[in-house]
Amino acid sequence: MLKFIFRFIIFLIIVAGIAELVLRYKYGFCNAPLYVSDPDFEYIYAPNQEVKRFGNVVRTNNFSMRNDPLSPADSIVILLIGDSVVNGGSLTDQDSLASGFLEKRLSSTLNTRVRVLNISAGSWGPDNVAAYLKKFGLFKAKLICLVTSSHDAHDIMGHESIIGIDPNMPDKQYPSAILEVWERYKYLYPYYIEYYSAKIPFFSTQKEIDPVAQKPKTDSLAIKIEARRDEKIISEKPDDGGIRKSGIGFNPGYAELVKMAKDNNIPFFIYLHPEISEVEAGKFNDQGDEIISFAKENHVRLVNEFDYGITTKLYRKMDVVHFNNPGQVFLANNLYPLFLDYLNKKQ
């Protein structure tokens, strides 16, 4: 009996060791992009880091942008600003970002060094972006494009201390990959169990076919996952299934960005990106309508992504708002002629 217990313990140690190595070197655990707190704009990726996570490279420069370092040779600068839709996070490789595609294509077309600076962070609202630009400046930009979504209308900074507390926003690496898997993703396990057990007849609690219950559950599950993964408190609104932020009033960052652009004579426009629930509905929800109304009232150009034929195929699986890699290409292809037109007018 003791011999069996001893062998079993050795077996568990070997399995744990193999799991640790696979998680570290195949999936990039213990190598997450790190965050830093900021008193002005809450948080951002730590500067000057390069990590590989889930097979994707995440690289930041000394201004925490997802770009190579700035250079005196940069002749034309465009600011592409926003939240995780622009940033991509660790599920989007550095070379698959719309900002990178745009840099290469515009530099080739204009035969000069064009920089499309990716100034963004997960769950940032326009007020976060405005605070960042107030602190670091506008980098001699020739154009500013804000990529935003309906939930940003009320995504207002709360200046809560979450870096190093929220497991999705670490300020240091975990000592163990197995520990990281448990700590960072344990909130997902009940929903995966619920989701997949419902597909197995033996475990399913459904007694009869219900048209409502038979509706694919991917969307509702994704909403729950997104709600818990988001860095700020959000809630769901039953009538549209979209993301709802807890901020009171319209986000002041929109007006701040417009003012900064006007004061510095820089063209500025808003690119409004829908959530999956809005794509399925074929229109923006009431929060999106608020952003559209703001743009009209303040004579700001707003580019409606519905006009470009957005489809759910361009979103990540089990997600409600973020582009997959083809979606990043789609964004770049939509912005390229707009950017080029603005730059040609400036010359």
Phi and psi in degrees as GROMACS dihedral restraints (atoms count N, CA, C in turn):
[ dihedral_restraints ]
;  ai    aj    ak    al  type     phi  dphi    fc
    3     4     5     6     1   -63.0    20    10
    4     5     6     7     1   -36.9    20    10
    6     7     8     9     1   -64.9    20    10
    7     8     9    10     1   -39.7    20    10
    9    10    11    12     1   -64.4    20    10
   10    11    12    13     1   -45.1    20    10
   12    13    14    15     1   -62.3    20    10
   13    14    15    16     1   -42.3    20    10
   15    16    17    18     1   -61.5    20    10
   16    17    18    19     1   -45.0    20    10
   18    19    20    21     1   -64.8    20    10
   19    20    21    22     1   -38.1    20    10
   21    22    23    24     1   -65.1    20    10
   22    23    24    25     1   -40.3    20    10
   24    25    26    27     1   -63.8    20    10
   25    26    27    28     1   -43.8    20    10
   27    28    29    30     1   -60.3    20    10
   28    29    30    31     1   -41.3    20    10
   30    31    32    33     1   -60.8    20    10
   31    32    33    34     1   -45.8    20    10
   33    34    35    36     1   -62.8    20    10
   34    35    36    37     1   -38.8    20    10
   36    37    38    39     1   -63.5    20    10
   37    38    39    40     1   -42.8    20    10
   39    40    41    42     1   -64.7    20    10
   40    41    42    43     1   -45.0    20    10
   42    43    44    45     1   -61.9    20    10
   43    44    45    46     1   -44.3    20    10
   45    46    47    48     1   -63.2    20    10
   46    47    48    49     1   -39.1    20    10
   48    49    50    51     1   -64.2    20    10
   49    50    51    52     1   -43.7    20    10
   51    52    53    54     1   -64.8    20    10
   52    53    54    55     1   -43.7    20    10
   54    55    56    57     1   -60.8    20    10
   55    56    57    58     1   -41.8    20    10
   57    58    59    60     1   -60.5    20    10
   58    59    60    61     1   -45.1    20    10
   60    61    62    63     1   -66.4    20    10
   61    62    63    64     1   -43.0    20    10
   63    64    65    66     1   -63.7    20    10
   64    65    66    67     1   -45.3    20    10
   66    67    68    69     1   -63.2    20    10
   67    68    69    70     1   -37.6    20    10
   69    70    71    72     1   -73.2    20    10
   70    71    72    73     1   -52.2    20    10
   72    73    74    75     1   -94.2    20    10
   73    74    75    76     1   -19.0    20    10
   75    76    77    78     1   -96.4    20    10
   76    77    78    79     1   -40.7    20    10
   78    79    80    81     1  -107.0    20    10
   79    80    81    82     1    -9.8    20    10
   81    82    83    84     1    83.1    20    10
   82    83    84    85     1    19.6    20    10
   84    85    86    87     1   -68.8    20    10
   85    86    87    88     1   153.9    20    10
   87    88    89    90     1    65.8    20    10
   88    89    90    91     1    20.7    20    10
   90    91    92    93     1  -145.7    20    10
   91    92    93    94     1    43.5    20    10
   93    94    95    96     1   -79.5    20    10
   94    95    96    97     1   151.3    20    10
   96    97    98    99     1   -61.9    20    10
   97    98    99   100     1   131.5    20    10
   99   100   101   102     1   -96.3    20    10
  100   101   102   103     1   157.4    20    10
  102   103   104   105     1  -115.9    20    10
  103   104   105   106     1   158.1    20    10
  105   106   107   108     1  -129.4    20    10
  106   107   108   109     1   146.9    20    10
  108   109   110   111     1   -81.0    20    10
  109   110   111   112     1   155.8    20    10
  111   112   113   114     1  -144.7    20    10
  112   113   114   115     1   133.8    20    10
  114   115   116   117     1   -68.8    20    10
  115   116   117   118     1   -19.6    20    10
  117   118   119   120     1   -94.4    20    10
  118   119   120   121     1   -47.0    20    10
  120   121   122   123     1  -119.9    20    10
  121   122   123   124     1    21.6    20    10
  123   124   125   126     1    78.6    20    10
  124   125   126   127     1   -61.5    20    10
  126   127   128   129     1  -166.5    20    10
  127   128   129   130     1   166.7    20    10
  129   130   131   132     1  -169.4    20    10
  130   131   132   133     1   165.7    20    10
  132   133   134   135     1   -57.2    20    10
  133   134   135   136     1   143.2    20    10
  135   136   137   138     1   -62.0    20    10
  136   137   138   139     1   143.4    20    10
  138   139   140   141     1   -72.8    20    10
  139   140   141   142     1   159.4    20    10
  141   142   143   144     1    52.5    20    10
  142   143   144   145     1    49.5    20    10
  144   145   146   147     1  -124.4    20    10
  145   146   147   148     1   152.1    20    10
  147   148   149   150     1  -141.2    20    10
  148   149   150   151     1   115.1    20    10
  150   151   152   153     1  -130.2    20    10
  151   152   153   154     1   159.8    20    10
  153   154   155   156     1  -121.0    20    10
  154   155   156   157     1   118.8    20    10
  156   157   158   159     1  -133.8    20    10
  157   158   159   160     1   127.2    20    10
  159   160   161   162     1    54.2    20    10
  160   161   162   163     1    32.2    20    10
  162   163   164   165     1    82.9    20    10
  163   164   165   166     1     1.0    20    10
  165   166   167   168     1  -111.6    20    10
  166   167   168   169     1   136.6    20    10
  168   169   170   171     1   -85.8    20    10
  169   170   171   172     1   131.3    20    10
  171   172   173   174     1  -118.4    20    10
  172   173   174   175     1   119.7    20    10
  174   175   176   177     1  -130.2    20    10
  175   176   177   178     1   137.1    20    10
  177   178   179   180     1  -127.1    20    10
  178   179   180   181     1   153.2    20    10
  180   181   182   183     1   -95.7    20    10
  181   182   183   184     1  -168.7    20    10
  183   184   185   186     1   -72.1    20    10
  184   185   186   187     1    -9.6    20    10
  186   187   188   189     1  -103.2    20    10
  187   188   189   190     1    13.5    20    10
  189   190   191   192     1    65.4    20    10
  190   191   192   193     1    16.6    20    10
  192   193   194   195     1   -79.2    20    10
  193   194   195   196     1   151.6    20    10
  195   196   197   198     1   -83.6    20    10
  196   197   198   199     1    65.7    20    10
  198   199   200   201     1  -146.0    20    10
  199   200   201   202     1   164.5    20    10
  201   202   203   204     1   -69.2    20    10
  202   203   204   205     1   163.7    20    10
  204   205   206   207     1   -56.7    20    10
  205   206   207   208     1   149.0    20    10
  207   208   209   210     1   -71.3    20    10
  208   209   210   211     1   156.1    20    10
  210   211   212   213     1  -142.5    20    10
  211   212   213   214     1   150.0    20    10
  213   214   215   216     1   -59.9    20    10
  214   215   216   217     1   -19.5    20    10
  216   217   218   219     1   -78.8    20    10
  217   218   219   220     1    -7.1    20    10
  219   220   221   222     1   -70.0    20    10
  220   221   222   223     1   110.4    20    10
  222   223   224   225     1   -91.9    20    10
  223   224   225   226     1   -30.7    20    10
  225   226   227   228     1  -130.8    20    10
  226   227   228   229     1   129.5    20    10
  228   229   230   231     1  -122.3    20    10
  229   230   231   232     1   130.6    20    10
  231   232   233   234     1  -120.6    20    10
  232   233   234   235     1   137.1    20    10
  234   235   236   237     1   -99.9    20    10
  235   236   237   238     1   116.8    20    10
  237   238   239   240     1  -105.3    20    10
  238   239   240   241     1   106.2    20    10
  240   241   242   243     1  -117.9    20    10
  241   242   243   244     1   152.0    20    10
  243   244   245   246     1   162.6    20    10
  244   245   246   247     1  -150.7    20    10
  246   247   248   249     1  -112.1    20    10
  247   248   249   250     1  -144.4    20    10
  249   250   251   252     1   -68.3    20    10
  250   251   252   253     1   -18.5    20    10
  252   253   254   255     1   -62.4    20    10
  253   254   255   256     1   -40.7    20    10
  255   256   257   258     1   -79.7    20    10
  256   257   258   259     1   -40.5    20    10
  258   259   260   261     1   -70.1    20    10
  259   260   261   262     1   -38.3    20    10
  261   262   263   264     1    85.1    20    10
  262   263   264   265     1   -33.9    20    10
  264   265   266   267     1    66.5    20    10
  265   266   267   268     1  -166.0    20    10
  267   268   269   270     1   -77.1    20    10
  268   269   270   271     1    -3.6    20    10
  270   271   272   273     1   -92.5    20    10
  271   272   273   274     1     2.4    20    10
  273   274   275   276     1  -126.7    20    10
  274   275   276   277     1   122.5    20    10
  276   277   278   279     1   -67.9    20    10
  277   278   279   280     1   151.5    20    10
  279   280   281   282     1   -53.8    20    10
  280   281   282   283     1   -39.2    20    10
  282   283   284   285     1   -80.9    20    10
  283   284   285   286     1    -1.5    20    10
  285   286   287   288     1  -107.1    20    10
  286   287   288   289     1     6.2    20    10
  288   289   290   291     1   -78.7    20    10
  289   290   291   292     1   143.3    20    10
  291   292   293   294     1   -57.6    20    10
  292   293   294   295     1   -38.2    20    10
  294   295   296   297     1   -60.2    20    10
  295   296   297   298     1   -39.0    20    10
  297   298   299   300     1   -68.6    20    10
  298   299   300   301     1   -43.2    20    10
  300   301   302   303     1   -58.9    20    10
  301   302   303   304     1   -42.9    20    10
  303   304   305   306     1   -66.2    20    10
  304   305   306   307     1   -41.6    20    10
  306   307   308   309     1   -56.0    20    10
  307   308   309   310     1   -50.6    20    10
  309   310   311   312     1   -65.1    20    10
  310   311   312   313     1   -44.1    20    10
  312   313   314   315     1   -69.7    20    10
  313   314   315   316     1   -42.9    20    10
  315   316   317   318     1   -68.9    20    10
  316   317   318   319     1   -37.7    20    10
  318   319   320   321     1   -62.7    20    10
  319   320   321   322     1   -40.0    20    10
  321   322   323   324     1   -68.4    20    10
  322   323   324   325     1   -43.2    20    10
  324   325   326   327     1   -66.9    20    10
  325   326   327   328     1   -43.8    20    10
  327   328   329   330     1   -91.2    20    10
  328   329   330   331     1    -4.1    20    10
  330   331   332   333     1    54.7    20    10
  331   332   333   334     1    42.1    20    10
  333   334   335   336     1  -154.4    20    10
  334   335   336   337     1   167.3    20    10
  336   337   338   339     1   -81.9    20    10
  337   338   339   340     1   106.1    20    10
  339   340   341   342     1  -103.4    20    10
  340   341   342   343     1   133.8    20    10
  342   343   344   345     1  -113.7    20    10
  343   344   345   346     1   130.3    20    10
  345   346   347   348     1  -111.7    20    10
  346   347   348   349     1    97.8    20    10
  348   349   350   351     1   -80.9    20    10
  349   350   351   352     1   121.9    20    10
  351   352   353   354     1   -89.1    20    10
  352   353   354   355     1    92.9    20    10
  354   355   356   357     1  -105.2    20    10
  355   356   357   358     1   102.4    20    10
  357   358   359   360     1  -165.7    20    10
  358   359   360   361     1   166.0    20    10
  360   361   362   363     1  -162.3    20    10
  361   362   363   364     1   154.4    20    10
  363   364   365   366     1   -58.8    20    10
  364   365   366   367     1   130.5    20    10
  366   367   368   369     1    65.4    20    10
  367   368   369   370     1    19.4    20    10
  369   370   371   372     1   -71.3    20    10
  370   371   372   373     1   143.1    20    10
  372   373   374   375     1  -102.7    20    10
  373   374   375   376     1   173.9    20    10
  375   376   377   378     1   -57.1    20    10
  376   377   378   379     1   -29.2    20    10
  378   379   380   381     1   -69.3    20    10
  379   380   381   382     1   -32.9    20    10
  381   382   383   384     1   -61.7    20    10
  382   383   384   385     1   -46.1    20    10
  384   385   386   387     1   -62.1    20    10
  385   386   387   388     1   -45.4    20    10
  387   388   389   390     1   -60.4    20    10
  388   389   390   391     1   -41.4    20    10
  390   391   392   393     1   -64.9    20    10
  391   392   393   394     1   -38.3    20    10
  393   394   395   396     1   -61.8    20    10
  394   395   396   397     1   -47.4    20    10
  396   397   398   399     1   -68.0    20    10
  397   398   399   400     1   -32.9    20    10
  399   400   401   402     1   -64.0    20    10
  400   401   402   403     1   -34.7    20    10
  402   403   404   405     1   -79.1    20    10
  403   404   405   406     1   -43.2    20    10
  405   406   407   408     1  -105.5    20    10
  406   407   408   409     1   -10.6    20    10
  408   409   410   411     1    93.8    20    10
  409   410   411   412     1  -177.9    20    10
  411   412   413   414     1  -103.2    20    10
  412   413   414   415     1     4.4    20    10
  414   415   416   417     1    56.5    20    10
  415   416   417   418     1    32.7    20    10
  417   418   419   420     1    56.1    20    10
  418   419   420   421     1    39.6    20    10
  420   421   422   423     1   -68.1    20    10
  421   422   423   424     1   145.7    20    10
  423   424   425   426     1   -97.3    20    10
  424   425   426   427     1   -13.6    20    10
  426   427   428   429     1  -162.3    20    10
  427   428   429   430     1   144.2    20    10
  429   430   431   432     1  -127.8    20    10
  430   431   432   433     1   128.9    20    10
  432   433   434   435     1  -123.7    20    10
  433   434   435   436     1   122.5    20    10
  435   436   437   438     1  -100.1    20    10
  436   437   438   439     1   115.9    20    10
  438   439   440   441     1   -92.0    20    10
  439   440   441   442     1   120.7    20    10
  441   442   443   444     1  -138.8    20    10
  442   443   444   445     1   163.4    20    10
  444   445   446   447     1  -131.1    20    10
  445   446   447   448     1   169.2    20    10
  447   448   449   450     1   -55.4    20    10
  448   449   450   451     1   -41.9    20    10
  450   451   452   453     1   -66.0    20    10
  451   452   453   454     1   -16.3    20    10
  453   454   455   456     1   -68.6    20    10
  454   455   456   457     1   -16.9    20    10
  456   457   458   459     1   -57.5    20    10
  457   458   459   460     1   -31.2    20    10
  459   460   461   462     1  -126.6    20    10
  460   461   462   463     1    19.3    20    10
  462   463   464   465     1   -87.2    20    10
  463   464   465   466     1    80.4    20    10
  465   466   467   468     1  -102.0    20    10
  466   467   468   469     1   139.1    20    10
  468   469   470   471     1   -55.7    20    10
  469   470   471   472     1   137.8    20    10
  471   472   473   474     1  -115.3    20    10
  472   473   474   475     1    -8.3    20    10
  474   475   476   477     1    51.3    20    10
  475   476   477   478     1    42.7    20    10
  477   478   479   480     1   -83.0    20    10
  478   479   480   481     1   146.5    20    10
  480   481   482   483     1   -84.9    20    10
  481   482   483   484     1    99.4    20    10
  483   484   485   486     1  -119.9    20    10
  484   485   486   487     1   -14.8    20    10
  486   487   488   489     1   -68.9    20    10
  487   488   489   490     1   127.7    20    10
  489   490   491   492     1    82.3    20    10
  490   491   492   493     1    -6.8    20    10
  492   493   494   495     1  -106.9    20    10
  493   494   495   496     1   -52.6    20    10
  495   496   497   498     1   -68.6    20    10
  496   497   498   499     1   122.4    20    10
  498   499   500   501     1   -62.1    20    10
  499   500   501   502     1   -18.8    20    10
  501   502   503   504     1   -85.6    20    10
  502   503   504   505     1    -1.6    20    10
  504   505   506   507     1  -133.2    20    10
  505   506   507   508     1    68.1    20    10
  507   508   509   510     1   -75.6    20    10
  508   509   510   511     1   150.3    20    10
  510   511   512   513     1  -109.6    20    10
  511   512   513   514     1     0.0    20    10
  513   514   515   516     1  -154.0    20    10
  514   515   516   517     1   160.0    20    10
  516   517   518   519     1   -78.3    20    10
  517   518   519   520     1   148.8    20    10
  519   520   521   522     1   -68.9    20    10
  520   521   522   523     1   148.5    20    10
  522   523   524   525     1   -74.7    20    10
  523   524   525   526     1   -21.0    20    10
  525   526   527   528     1  -137.7    20    10
  526   527   528   529     1   138.2    20    10
  528   529   530   531     1   -67.9    20    10
  529   530   531   532     1   -39.5    20    10
  531   532   533   534     1   -62.6    20    10
  532   533   534   535     1   -42.1    20    10
  534   535   536   537     1   -62.5    20    10
  535   536   537   538     1   -39.5    20    10
  537   538   539   540     1   -65.3    20    10
  538   539   540   541     1   -42.5    20    10
  540   541   542   543     1   -57.8    20    10
  541   542   543   544     1   -43.4    20    10
  543   544   545   546     1   -69.1    20    10
  544   545   546   547     1   -48.9    20    10
  546   547   548   549     1   -67.6    20    10
  547   548   549   550     1   -42.8    20    10
  549   550   551   552     1   -84.1    20    10
  550   551   552   553     1   -26.1    20    10
  552   553   554   555     1  -121.8    20    10
  553   554   555   556     1     9.6    20    10
  555   556   557   558     1   -64.6    20    10
  556   557   558   559     1   -27.2    20    10
  558   559   560   561     1   -68.3    20    10
  559   560   561   562     1   -17.4    20    10
  561   562   563   564     1   -83.3    20    10
  562   563   564   565     1   -26.1    20    10
  564   565   566   567     1   -56.6    20    10
  565   566   567   568     1   -46.0    20    10
  567   568   569   570     1   -59.2    20    10
  568   569   570   571     1   -33.9    20    10
  570   571   572   573     1   -77.0    20    10
  571   572   573   574     1   -34.9    20    10
  573   574   575   576     1   -66.4    20    10
  574   575   576   577     1   -40.9    20    10
  576   577   578   579     1   -62.6    20    10
  577   578   579   580     1   -45.6    20    10
  579   580   581   582     1   -61.6    20    10
  580   581   582   583     1   -43.7    20    10
  582   583   584   585     1   -65.7    20    10
  583   584   585   586     1   -49.3    20    10
  585   586   587   588     1   -80.1    20    10
  586   587   588   589     1   -30.6    20    10
  588   589   590   591     1   -66.2    20    10
  589   590   591   592     1   -30.3    20    10
  591   592   593   594     1   -66.3    20    10
  592   593   594   595     1   -21.5    20    10
  594   595   596   597     1   -86.6    20    10
  595   596   597   598     1   -12.2    20    10
  597   598   599   600     1  -101.2    20    10
  598   599   600   601     1   115.8    20    10
  600   601   602   603     1   -51.8    20    10
  601   602   603   604     1   -38.7    20    10
  603   604   605   606     1   -62.7    20    10
  604   605   606   607     1   -36.0    20    10
  606   607   608   609     1   -94.5    20    10
  607   608   609   610     1   -15.3    20    10
  609   610   611   612     1   -67.4    20    10
  610   611   612   613     1   141.6    20    10
  612   613   614   615     1   -96.1    20    10
  613   614   615   616     1    -0.1    20    10
  615   616   617   618     1   -72.5    20    10
  616   617   618   619     1   129.8    20    10
  618   619   620   621     1  -100.3    20    10
  619   620   621   622     1   -21.3    20    10
  621   622   623   624     1  -150.9    20    10
  622   623   624   625     1   163.3    20    10
  624   625   626   627     1   -73.8    20    10
  625   626   627   628     1   122.4    20    10
  627   628   629   630     1  -120.9    20    10
  628   629   630   631     1   119.0    20    10
  630   631   632   633     1   -54.4    20    10
  631   632   633   634     1   -35.1    20    10
  633   634   635   636     1   -72.5    20    10
  634   635   636   637     1   -45.8    20    10
  636   637   638   639     1   -66.7    20    10
  637   638   639   640     1   -27.9    20    10
  639   640   641   642     1   -79.8    20    10
  640   641   642   643     1    -6.5    20    10
  642   643   644   645     1   -62.1    20    10
  643   644   645   646     1   134.4    20    10
  645   646   647   648     1   -48.8    20    10
  646   647   648   649     1   133.6    20    10
  648   649   650   651     1   -92.5    20    10
  649   650   651   652     1     1.7    20    10
  651   652   653   654     1   -56.8    20    10
  652   653   654   655     1   -43.3    20    10
  654   655   656   657     1   -65.9    20    10
  655   656   657   658     1   -47.0    20    10
  657   658   659   660     1   -64.5    20    10
  658   659   660   661     1   -37.9    20    10
  660   661   662   663     1   -65.3    20    10
  661   662   663   664     1   -43.6    20    10
  663   664   665   666     1   -62.1    20    10
  664   665   666   667     1   -37.0    20    10
  666   667   668   669     1   -64.0    20    10
  667   668   669   670     1   -42.6    20    10
  669   670   671   672     1   -63.5    20    10
  670   671   672   673     1   -43.2    20    10
  672   673   674   675     1   -63.7    20    10
  673   674   675   676     1   -45.6    20    10
  675   676   677   678     1   -62.7    20    10
  676   677   678   679     1   -38.5    20    10
  678   679   680   681     1   -61.9    20    10
  679   680   681   682     1   -35.9    20    10
  681   682   683   684     1   -86.9    20    10
  682   683   684   685     1   -23.6    20    10
  684   685   686   687     1   -84.1    20    10
  685   686   687   688     1   -24.7    20    10
  687   688   689   690     1   -61.3    20    10
  688   689   690   691     1   144.0    20    10
  690   691   692   693     1   -78.5    20    10
  691   692   693   694     1   -13.7    20    10
  693   694   695   696     1  -119.8    20    10
  694   695   696   697     1   158.2    20    10
  696   697   698   699     1   -68.3    20    10
  697   698   699   700     1   127.5    20    10
  699   700   701   702     1  -133.6    20    10
  700   701   702   703     1   166.3    20    10
  702   703   704   705     1  -139.1    20    10
  703   704   705   706     1   163.4    20    10
  705   706   707   708     1  -101.7    20    10
  706   707   708   709     1   143.1    20    10
  708   709   710   711     1  -106.0    20    10
  709   710   711   712     1   117.5    20    10
  711   712   713   714     1   -57.3    20    10
  712   713   714   715     1   -29.8    20    10
  714   715   716   717     1   -77.4    20    10
  715   716   717   718     1   -19.9    20    10
  717   718   719   720     1  -130.9    20    10
  718   719   720   721     1    -9.4    20    10
  720   721   722   723     1    69.5    20    10
  721   722   723   724     1    10.1    20    10
  723   724   725   726     1   -85.5    20    10
  724   725   726   727     1   175.5    20    10
  726   727   728   729     1   -78.3    20    10
  727   728   729   730     1   134.8    20    10
  729   730   731   732     1  -124.7    20    10
  730   731   732   733     1   123.6    20    10
  732   733   734   735     1   -95.7    20    10
  733   734   735   736     1   160.6    20    10
  735   736   737   738     1   -93.9    20    10
  736   737   738   739     1     0.6    20    10
  738   739   740   741     1   -64.7    20    10
  739   740   741   742     1   145.0    20    10
  741   742   743   744     1   -98.4    20    10
  742   743   744   745     1   124.8    20    10
  744   745   746   747     1    89.8    20    10
  745   746   747   748     1   169.3    20    10
  747   748   749   750     1   -77.6    20    10
  748   749   750   751     1   138.5    20    10
  750   751   752   753     1   -57.4    20    10
  751   752   753   754     1   121.3    20    10
  753   754   755   756     1   -70.7    20    10
  754   755   756   757     1   -13.0    20    10
  756   757   758   759     1   -63.0    20    10
  757   758   759   760     1   -31.2    20    10
  759   760   761   762     1   -59.5    20    10
  760   761   762   763     1   -49.3    20    10
  762   763   764   765     1   -67.2    20    10
  763   764   765   766     1   -36.1    20    10
  765   766   767   768     1   -64.6    20    10
  766   767   768   769     1   -41.7    20    10
  768   769   770   771     1   -66.2    20    10
  769   770   771   772     1   -41.8    20    10
  771   772   773   774     1   -60.5    20    10
  772   773   774   775     1   -44.2    20    10
  774   775   776   777     1   -64.5    20    10
  775   776   777   778     1   -43.8    20    10
  777   778   779   780     1   -59.9    20    10
  778   779   780   781     1   -43.1    20    10
  780   781   782   783     1   -65.3    20    10
  781   782   783   784     1   -44.7    20    10
  783   784   785   786     1   -65.6    20    10
  784   785   786   787     1   -42.8    20    10
  786   787   788   789     1   -62.3    20    10
  787   788   789   790     1   -27.7    20    10
  789   790   791   792     1  -107.4    20    10
  790   791   792   793     1    10.1    20    10
  792   793   794   795     1    55.5    20    10
  793   794   795   796     1    45.6    20    10
  795   796   797   798     1  -113.5    20    10
  796   797   798   799     1   127.0    20    10
  798   799   800   801     1   -58.5    20    10
  799   800   801   802     1   140.6    20    10
  801   802   803   804     1  -140.2    20    10
  802   803   804   805     1   136.1    20    10
  804   805   806   807     1  -145.5    20    10
  805   806   807   808     1   160.6    20    10
  807   808   809   810     1  -106.9    20    10
  808   809   810   811     1   133.3    20    10
  810   811   812   813     1  -111.4    20    10
  811   812   813   814     1   111.2    20    10
  813   814   815   816     1   -95.1    20    10
  814   815   816   817     1   114.8    20    10
  816   817   818   819     1  -104.3    20    10
  817   818   819   820     1   123.2    20    10
  819   820   821   822     1   -80.6    20    10
  820   821   822   823     1   155.3    20    10
  822   823   824   825     1   -79.7    20    10
  823   824   825   826     1   165.2    20    10
  825   826   827   828     1   -59.0    20    10
  826   827   828   829     1   -39.4    20    10
  828   829   830   831     1   -60.7    20    10
  829   830   831   832     1   -32.8    20    10
  831   832   833   834     1   -76.3    20    10
  832   833   834   835     1   -35.6    20    10
  834   835   836   837     1   -61.8    20    10
  835   836   837   838     1   -42.9    20    10
  837   838   839   840     1   -67.1    20    10
  838   839   840   841     1   -32.9    20    10
  840   841   842   843     1   -80.5    20    10
  841   842   843   844     1   -20.0    20    10
  843   844   845   846     1    80.2    20    10
  844   845   846   847     1    14.7    20    10
  846   847   848   849     1  -162.8    20    10
  847   848   849   850     1   162.5    20    10
  849   850   851   852     1   -76.4    20    10
  850   851   852   853     1   152.3    20    10
  852   853   854   855     1   -80.9    20    10
  853   854   855   856     1  -171.5    20    10
  855   856   857   858     1   -63.6    20    10
  856   857   858   859     1   -31.3    20    10
  858   859   860   861     1   -68.7    20    10
  859   860   861   862     1   -41.1    20    10
  861   862   863   864     1   -62.6    20    10
  862   863   864   865     1   -37.7    20    10
  864   865   866   867     1   -62.5    20    10
  865   866   867   868     1   -33.9    20    10
  867   868   869   870     1   -62.9    20    10
  868   869   870   871     1   -41.2    20    10
  870   871   872   873     1   -66.7    20    10
  871   872   873   874     1   -41.8    20    10
  873   874   875   876     1   -62.8    20    10
  874   875   876   877     1   -41.6    20    10
  876   877   878   879     1   -64.4    20    10
  877   878   879   880     1   -41.0    20    10
  879   880   881   882     1   -59.0    20    10
  880   881   882   883     1   -45.6    20    10
  882   883   884   885     1   -61.8    20    10
  883   884   885   886     1   -43.4    20    10
  885   886   887   888     1   -64.1    20    10
  886   887   888   889     1   -45.8    20    10
  888   889   890   891     1   -66.3    20    10
  889   890   891   892     1   -28.6    20    10
  891   892   893   894     1  -105.6    20    10
  892   893   894   895     1    10.3    20    10
  894   895   896   897     1    56.1    20    10
  895   896   897   898     1    44.3    20    10
  897   898   899   900     1  -105.4    20    10
  898   899   900   901     1   133.1    20    10
  900   901   902   903     1   -66.3    20    10
  901   902   903   904     1   131.6    20    10
  903   904   905   906     1  -123.5    20    10
  904   905   906   907     1   124.0    20    10
  906   907   908   909     1   -96.4    20    10
  907   908   909   910     1   119.8    20    10
  909   910   911   912     1   -92.6    20    10
  910   911   912   913     1   117.2    20    10
  912   913   914   915     1   -66.4    20    10
  913   914   915   916     1   -20.4    20    10
  915   916   917   918     1   -60.2    20    10
  916   917   918   919     1   -28.1    20    10
  918   919   920   921     1   -69.6    20    10
  919   920   921   922     1   -11.3    20    10
  921   922   923   924     1  -106.5    20    10
  922   923   924   925     1     7.6    20    10
  924   925   926   927     1    76.9    20    10
  925   926   927   928     1    40.2    20    10
  927   928   929   930     1   -62.1    20    10
  928   929   930   931     1   137.5    20    10
  930   931   932   933     1  -131.9    20    10
  931   932   933   934     1   162.3    20    10
  933   934   935   936     1   -67.6    20    10
  934   935   936   937     1   -16.1    20    10
  936   937   938   939     1   -66.7    20    10
  937   938   939   940     1   -15.9    20    10
  939   940   941   942     1   -93.1    20    10
  940   941   942   943     1     6.1    20    10
  942   943   944   945     1  -106.5    20    10
  943   944   945   946     1   155.4    20    10
  945   946   947   948     1   -65.2    20    10
  946   947   948   949     1   152.6    20    10
  948   949   950   951     1   -66.8    20    10
  949   950   951   952     1   146.5    20    10
  951   952   953   954     1    58.3    20    10
  952   953   954   955     1    37.2    20    10
  954   955   956   957     1  -137.3    20    10
  955   956   957   958     1   163.8    20    10
  957   958   959   960     1  -119.4    20    10
  958   959   960   961     1   -11.4    20    10
  960   961   962   963     1  -147.7    20    10
  961   962   963   964     1   -21.6    20    10
  963   964   965   966     1   -87.5    20    10
  964   965   966   967     1   142.0    20    10
  966   967   968   969     1   -70.1    20    10
  967   968   969   970     1   146.8    20    10
  969   970   971   972     1   -86.5    20    10
  970   971   972   973     1  -173.2    20    10
  972   973   974   975     1   -61.9    20    10
  973   974   975   976     1   -45.6    20    10
  975   976   977   978     1   -59.6    20    10
  976   977   978   979     1   -30.6    20    10
  978   979   980   981     1   -67.0    20    10
  979   980   981   982     1   -37.4    20    10
  981   982   983   984     1   -64.0    20    10
  982   983   984   985     1   -38.2    20    10
  984   985   986   987     1   -65.3    20    10
  985   986   987   988     1   -41.9    20    10
  987   988   989   990     1   -57.9    20    10
  988   989   990   991     1   -45.8    20    10
  990   991   992   993     1   -62.0    20    10
  991   992   993   994     1   -44.9    20    10
  993   994   995   996     1   -62.7    20    10
  994   995   996   997     1   -42.0    20    10
  996   997   998   999     1   -66.0    20    10
  997   998   999  1000     1   -33.1    20    10
  999  1000  1001  1002     1   -72.2    20    10
 1000  1001  1002  1003     1   -39.7    20    10
 1002  1003  1004  1005     1   -80.0    20    10
 1003  1004  1005  1006     1   -26.8    20    10
 1005  1006  1007  1008     1   -54.7    20    10
 1006  1007  1008  1009     1   -55.0    20    10
 1008  1009  1010  1011     1   -64.7    20    10
 1009  1010  1011  1012     1   -31.2    20    10
 1011  1012  1013  1014     1   -66.6    20    10
 1012  1013  1014  1015     1   -47.0    20    10
 1014  1015  1016  1017     1   -61.4    20    10
 1015  1016  1017  1018     1   -44.4    20    10
 1017  1018  1019  1020     1   -63.0    20    10
 1018  1019  1020  1021     1   -40.8    20    10
 1020  1021  1022  1023     1   -62.9    20    10
 1021  1022  1023  1024     1   -44.5    20    10
 1023  1024  1025  1026     1   -63.1    20    10
 1024  1025  1026  1027     1   -43.3    20    10
 1026  1027  1028  1029     1   -66.8    20    10
 1027  1028  1029  1030     1   -38.0    20    10
 1029  1030  1031  1032     1   -66.1    20    10
 1030  1031  1032  1033     1   -33.5    20    10
 1032  1033  1034  1035     1   -70.5    20    10
 1033  1034  1035  1036     1   -31.8    20    10
 1035  1036  1037  1038     1   -73.9    20    10
 1036  1037  1038  1039     1   -25.0    20    10
